[in-house]
Amino acid sequence: MTVLRVLLLIVFSLTMLWLWYPYLSQSGQVTQRSEEVLAKPDYVAIDLKQTNYAENGQLSYQITADRMELYQELGFSHFTAPIFTLHNDQQNWQLKANEATLYGNNTLILEGQVQATNLTADAMIKHINADHVQVDINEKHMRSEHPVEITGPNLTISGKGLVADLNTEIIELINHTETIYYEQ
């Protein structure tokens, strides 16, 4: 009788394996597919050049980027190697980074070797360098909680954290580290 029980056990095991095999192999494929694609962009632009105007018709900002992906349902656009030029009468700034995300409320987050350049001639502050910067495009305010370096024709200022009003060129360091003045 033990031989008969062993044969029944083998037949039962093979039958169960045959029945469960499609379910076991399918779950691994579903998991792999869901990890690959989290969201697909609605629109992709290569070598983007775009100009945006304010409600009053004045030039607000210009964008150039190697690549732009628009995720309309999620409410943001992602840029690769962007250059944003913010226009405001006399104070114009150019912002460069490795990548950026622009949200529907005109909040811009720049990441990776961010450089803000003051395009105004004879400005006291010429460049602001950081690794992560958040910009409110409507108000022309810039903020960062990361290390920053501010340079001008005759000075270099280092610190951590920054609040800046790009309209008035008023810049406040949250934690000042060092200031170096150069001879004129």
C-alpha positions as CSV (number, residue, x, y, z in Angstrom):
1,M,0.0,0.0,0.0
2,T,2.8,2.4,0.6
3,V,3.9,2.3,-3.1
4,L,0.3,3.2,-4.1
5,R,0.3,6.1,-1.7
6,V,3.6,7.4,-3.1
7,L,2.3,7.1,-6.6
8,L,-0.9,9.0,-5.7
9,L,1.2,11.7,-3.9
10,I,3.4,12.2,-7.0
11,V,0.3,12.3,-9.4
12,F,-1.4,14.8,-7.0
13,S,1.7,17.0,-6.8
14,L,2.2,17.0,-10.6
15,T,-1.5,17.9,-11.1
16,M,-1.3,20.8,-8.6
17,L,1.9,22.1,-10.2
18,W,0.3,21.9,-13.7
19,L,-2.8,23.8,-12.4
20,W,-0.9,26.5,-10.5
21,Y,1.9,27.1,-13.0
22,P,0.1,29.9,-15.0
23,Y,-0.7,31.8,-11.8
24,L,2.8,31.6,-10.4
25,S,4.5,32.7,-13.7
26,Q,2.0,35.5,-14.3
27,S,2.4,37.4,-11.0
28,G,6.1,37.9,-11.7
29,Q,5.4,39.5,-15.1
30,V,2.7,41.9,-13.7
31,T,5.1,43.1,-11.0
32,Q,7.8,43.7,-13.5
33,R,5.6,45.7,-15.8
34,S,4.3,48.0,-13.1
35,E,7.8,48.9,-11.9
36,E,8.9,49.9,-15.4
37,V,6.3,52.6,-16.2
38,L,4.9,54.7,-13.4
39,A,3.5,57.5,-15.6
40,K,3.7,58.2,-19.3
41,P,4.1,61.8,-20.5
42,D,1.2,63.3,-22.4
43,Y,3.6,65.2,-24.6
44,V,7.3,65.2,-25.2
45,A,9.2,68.1,-26.9
46,I,12.9,67.9,-28.0
47,D,14.9,71.1,-28.3
48,L,12.2,73.3,-26.7
49,K,11.9,77.0,-27.1
50,Q,8.9,78.7,-25.5
51,T,7.9,82.2,-24.6
52,N,5.2,83.0,-22.0
53,Y,3.4,86.3,-21.4
54,A,1.7,87.6,-18.3
55,E,-2.0,88.5,-18.3
56,N,-1.2,92.1,-19.0
57,G,0.7,91.2,-22.2
58,Q,4.2,91.8,-20.9
59,L,6.9,89.2,-21.5
60,S,7.0,87.0,-18.3
61,Y,9.6,84.3,-19.1
62,Q,11.3,82.3,-21.8
63,I,12.3,78.6,-21.7
64,T,14.8,76.6,-23.7
65,A,15.5,72.9,-22.9
66,D,17.0,69.8,-24.5
67,R,13.8,67.9,-23.6
68,M,10.4,68.6,-22.0
69,E,7.9,66.1,-20.8
70,L,4.4,67.3,-20.0
71,Y,2.4,65.3,-17.4
72,Q,-1.0,67.1,-17.7
73,E,-3.0,64.9,-15.4
74,L,-0.3,65.1,-12.7
75,G,0.0,68.9,-13.2
76,F,3.7,69.4,-14.0
77,S,6.3,69.5,-16.8
78,H,9.8,68.1,-16.4
79,F,12.7,69.7,-18.3
80,T,16.2,68.4,-19.1
81,A,19.0,71.0,-19.3
82,P,16.6,73.9,-19.0
83,I,17.4,77.6,-19.3
84,F,14.7,79.9,-17.9
85,T,14.9,83.7,-18.5
86,L,12.7,85.7,-16.1
87,H,11.7,89.1,-17.4
88,N,10.7,92.0,-15.2
89,D,11.3,95.5,-16.6
90,Q,14.9,96.3,-15.4
91,Q,15.7,93.1,-13.4
92,N,16.1,90.1,-15.8
93,W,17.5,86.8,-14.5
94,Q,18.6,83.7,-16.3
95,L,18.3,80.3,-14.5
96,K,20.2,77.2,-15.6
97,A,20.1,73.7,-14.1
98,N,20.6,70.0,-15.0
99,E,16.8,69.5,-14.7
100,A,13.7,71.3,-13.6
101,T,10.1,70.8,-12.8
102,L,7.4,73.4,-13.5
103,Y,4.1,73.0,-11.7
104,G,0.7,74.4,-12.7
105,N,0.9,77.2,-10.1
106,N,4.1,78.6,-11.8
107,T,6.4,77.1,-9.1
108,L,9.6,76.1,-10.7
109,I,12.0,73.7,-8.9
110,L,15.5,73.6,-10.4
111,E,18.0,70.8,-9.4
112,G,21.6,70.0,-10.1
113,Q,24.2,72.7,-10.6
114,V,21.7,75.6,-10.5
115,Q,23.1,78.9,-11.6
116,A,21.1,82.1,-11.5
117,T,22.7,84.9,-13.5
118,N,21.6,88.6,-13.2
119,L,21.4,90.0,-16.7
120,T,21.3,93.6,-15.5
121,A,24.4,95.6,-16.3
122,D,26.5,96.9,-13.3
123,A,24.5,94.7,-10.8
124,M,26.1,94.2,-7.4
125,I,25.2,90.5,-7.5
126,K,26.0,88.6,-10.8
127,H,25.6,84.9,-9.9
128,I,23.8,82.7,-7.4
129,N,25.0,79.0,-7.4
130,A,23.2,76.2,-5.6
131,D,22.2,72.6,-6.0
132,H,18.5,73.0,-5.5
133,V,16.4,76.1,-5.9
134,Q,12.6,76.8,-5.8
135,V,11.3,79.8,-7.8
136,D,7.9,81.4,-7.7
137,I,7.7,82.7,-11.3
138,N,4.7,85.0,-10.7
139,E,6.3,86.8,-7.7
140,K,9.9,86.4,-9.0
141,H,10.9,85.0,-5.6
142,M,13.7,82.4,-5.2
143,R,14.3,80.2,-2.2
144,S,16.7,77.4,-1.3
145,E,17.6,75.5,1.9
146,H,20.8,74.1,0.5
147,P,24.4,75.6,0.4
148,V,24.6,78.6,-1.9
149,E,27.3,80.9,-3.2
150,I,26.6,84.4,-4.3
151,T,29.2,86.2,-6.5
152,G,29.5,89.8,-7.7
153,P,32.2,91.9,-9.3
154,N,33.9,92.5,-5.9
155,L,32.6,89.9,-3.5
156,T,31.8,86.2,-2.9
157,I,29.3,85.2,-0.2
158,S,28.8,81.6,1.0
159,G,26.0,80.3,3.2
160,K,23.2,77.8,3.6
161,G,19.7,78.7,2.7
162,L,18.5,81.7,0.7
163,V,15.5,83.9,0.3
164,A,15.7,86.3,-2.7
165,D,13.4,88.8,-4.3
166,L,14.6,89.0,-7.9
167,N,12.5,92.1,-8.5
168,T,14.4,94.2,-6.0
169,E,17.6,92.2,-5.9
170,I,17.2,91.8,-2.1
171,I,18.8,88.6,-1.1
172,E,18.8,87.1,2.4
173,L,21.0,84.2,3.5
174,I,19.5,82.1,6.2
175,N,22.9,80.8,7.5
176,H,25.8,83.0,6.5
177,T,29.1,81.2,6.4
178,E,31.7,83.5,4.7
179,T,32.1,86.8,2.8
180,I,35.2,87.7,0.8
181,Y,35.7,91.2,-0.6
182,Y,38.1,91.8,-3.4
183,E,40.1,95.0,-4.0
184,Q,38.6,97.4,-6.5
